[in-house]
């Protein structure tokens, strides 16, 4: 399957499908909407944010290490 076809199929998902439901929760930016999440939805959102945060932190640490190596810093 080509990437364009895949993204088109994903774009057609809504909150009524299991995957669409997770994506909707994980991508919610509105604080007022998140305040109305159920306990399970809060758990899904929190776990995703925690995992995403660790990935970003790890990537930043790798970039920092690479720049220090390039410029001969310790």
Order of alpha helices (4+ residues) and beta strands (2+ residues): alpha-alpha-alpha-alpha
